[in-house]
Amino acid sequence: MTSTTSARRPEPRNRAARAGYRCGECGWTTSKWVGRCGECQAWGSVLEDTGPGGGAPRTATVAPTRSPARPIAEIDVEASRARPTGVDELDRVLGGGLVPGAVVLLAGEPGVGKSTLLLDVASRAARAGREGPSDGTAPRGRRVLYITGEESAGQVRLRAERIGALDPHLLLAAETDLGTVLGHVEQVEPDLLVVDSVQTIASAAIEGAAGGVSQVREVAGALIAVAKERDMPVVLVGHVTKDGSVAGPRTLEHLVDVVCQFEGERHSRLRLLRATKNRYGPTDEVGCFDLNESGIEGLTDPSGLFVSNALHHVPGTCVTVTLEGRRPLATEVQALVAPSMLANPRRTTSGIDASRLAMVLAVLQRRVGARLADQDVYVSTVGGARVVEPSADLALALATASSRENIALPRGLVAVGEVGLAGEIRAVTGTMRRLAEAARLGFVRAVVPAGSVEAGTAPAGMEILEAGDLAEAVRACGVSGERAS
């Protein structure tokens, strides 16, 4: 008896492309659906993608070039110079201003002041177009187009009147359709385009609601294309998620040229602008703004917001200097130590990391001998500042020891240094820059880690107290605690 085997039929080569799946956060592709992205490990972000990502590769057709390739030394760079926006703090973060054809994504929590800031920038840019050059020739009108998708035109008009941003060269349109927005750009031919926000604009050619992954990618791609074609700077407002990251696909951050984060506490007037990505400038600069009833103003010297103007000298306060990017900011740390009636004493913080406070208290009790196990400790910063830098450890420890012993620190004292678990005080970066800022504000004494300041380099009129460990620093300031038995 003979057995027959059936040969496997070969699959055709030119079969239809299968639908693949793409991660909406990072763009990772796969041939089958999975619940978790294999690249960024995000859950529920893998969606079906009918593009070429999951099928066979396609061969691109050769297209004629618009302009021939030229030697890099012959490229004109004057057209790509940054143009100031009129807001110095924004120009500091952007690296000098807005570059023609650049696309800037500004993200922040609701109510932080994104729309107020951009409306002020738009009005200043419109007014700058009417300023004549030094040769006396008539200036060309500079038009700014502001597209609002979240508010009505009347609401934006009321805000512009409140902050003094009314200008005839500032044009406003309330639209949510991408085709209509591009039509406004063709008609107005603006020198600056502001879209508030990119999640509210939708394209009729793409299925899905506004704000979806496909819609955000399509809208951003179309606006980036028109920006590059017209050499027109575009500023996009973006939403953020619960953890503070930019909402939408992660490819949105890769497509734009600059990504800025606008931060600030809801109950504080201070607003900080940081650049997490910048193709035209640094990413270590920070812009400071004051959000008040009359609008938003740049703060060239924001240190006064973080230092109290108490008329009397009280225990439990110490000033440190932190670095926000490359900008030194003087911040006052306040501590209150009181007897506790609870089995587990309270440890309450505002503006200070709670785990950092727990570490400093443990070092104070173990290495210095301060009795804190039966004490409630409350620590806060002045002006709503958020201190996350380890250089504030020494000021936090001195303020706590001062409150525990009810002895005020010497007047005009500033402390900079990181406290280790062994009780040592470690050096921090930018010590001389911090001391120069402290001397400018009128501080006359500084407690710094040993060996961090070279002889003859200290600011004039400032007394430097070098300490190798926390116990030495506490004794030098006259607030040493009892030695535990």
TAHU-V872691 format. One record per pair of residues at least 12 apart in sequence whose C-alpha atoms are under 6 Angstrom apart, sorted by sequence separation. I is the first residue (numbers start at 1). GAP is how many residues later the second one is. If there is no record, write none. Layout:
I_GAP + I_GAP
This chain:
85_12 + 129_12 + 199_12 + 261_12 + 274_12 + 319_12 + 84_13 + 129_13 + 202_13 + 261_13 + 273_13 + 319_13 + 82_14 + 83_14 + 260_14 + 273_14 + 318_14 + 319_14 + 82_15 + 83_15 + 260_15 + 272_15 + 318_15 + 82_16 + 126_16 + 259_16 + 260_16 + 272_16 + 317_16 + 450_16 + 82_17 + 126_17 + 259_17 + 271_17 + 317_17 + 445_17 + 449_17 + 450_17 + 81_18 + 126_18 + 259_18 + 271_18 + 316_18 + 444_18 + 445_18 + 446_18 + 447_18 + 448_18 + 449_18 + 450_18 + 80_19 + 258_19 + 270_19 + 316_19 + 444_19 + 445_19 + 446_19 + 447_19 + 449_19 + 80_20 + 258_20 + 270_20 + 395_20 + 24_21 + 153_21 + 269_21 + 23_22 + 257_22 + 269_22 + 427_22 + 23_23 + 31_23 + 178_23 + 394_23 + 426_23 + 22_24 + 177_24 + 178_24 + 307_24 + 425_24 + 22_25 + 149_25 + 176_25 + 177_25 + 178_25 + 306_25 + 307_25 + 391_25 + 393_25 + 21_26 + 143_26 + 144_26 + 145_26 + 146_26 + 147_26 + 148_26 + 149_26 + 177_26 + 303_26 + 306_26 + 391_26 + 393_26 + 21_27 + 22_27 + 147_27 + 149_27 + 303_27 + 391_27 + 20_28 + 21_28 + 390_28 + 20_29 + 349_29 + 351_29 + 345_30 + 346_30 + 347_30 + 348_30 + 349_30 + 350_30 + 351_30 + 19_31 + 345_31 + 349_31 + 412_31 + 415_31 + 417_31 + 412_32 + 413_32 + 414_32 + 415_32 + 416_32 + 417_32 + 20_33 + 412_33 + 413_33 + 20_34 + 340_34 + 351_34 + 19_35 + 213_35 + 340_35 + 351_35 + 352_35 + 213_36 + 339_36 + 340_36 + 351_36 + 18_37 + 338_37 + 339_37 + 17_38 + 86_38 + 338_38 + 17_39 + 286_39 + 337_39 + 85_40 + 192_40 + 194_40 + 197_40 + 198_40 + 285_40 + 337_40 + 191_41 + 192_41 + 193_41 + 194_41 + 195_41 + 196_41 + 197_41 + 284_41 + 285_41 + 336_41 + 123_42 + 336_42 + 126_43 + 335_43 + 425_43 + 126_44 + 335_44 + 424_44 + 425_44 + 120_45 + 145_45 + 334_45 + 424_45 + 144_46 + 334_46 + 423_46 + 143_47 + 144_47 + 147_47 + 149_47 + 423_47 + 143_48 + 144_48 + 145_48 + 146_48 + 147_48 + 148_48 + 333_48 + 332_49 + 332_50 + 149_51 + 367_56 + 335_64 + 335_65 + 337_66 + 336_67 + 337_67 + 320_75 + 306_76 + 306_77 + 318_77 + 402_77 + 305_78 + 318_81 + 317_82 + 316_83 + 316_84 + 316_86 + 315_87 + 316_87 + 315_88 + 315_91 + 315_92 + 315_93 + 314_94 + 320_94 + 319_95 + 320_95 + 320_96 + 368_103 + 328_106 + 370_111 + 370_112 + 321_113 + 369_113 + 369_114 + 369_115 + 268_116 + 101_126 + 101_127 + 101_130 + 103_130 + 105_130 + 107_130 + 100_131 + 101_131 + 102_131 + 103_131 + 104_131 + 105_131 + 106_131 + 107_131 + 109_131 + 163_131 + 100_132 + 101_132 + 103_132 + 104_132 + 105_132 + 106_132 + 107_132 + 108_132 + 163_132 + 100_133 + 103_153 + 108_153 + 103_154 + 104_154 + 105_154 + 106_154 + 107_154 + 108_154 + 104_155 + 95_186 + 24_189 + 93_192 + 93_193 + 89_198 + 89_209 + 25_224 + 26_224 + 24_225 + 25_225 + 26_225
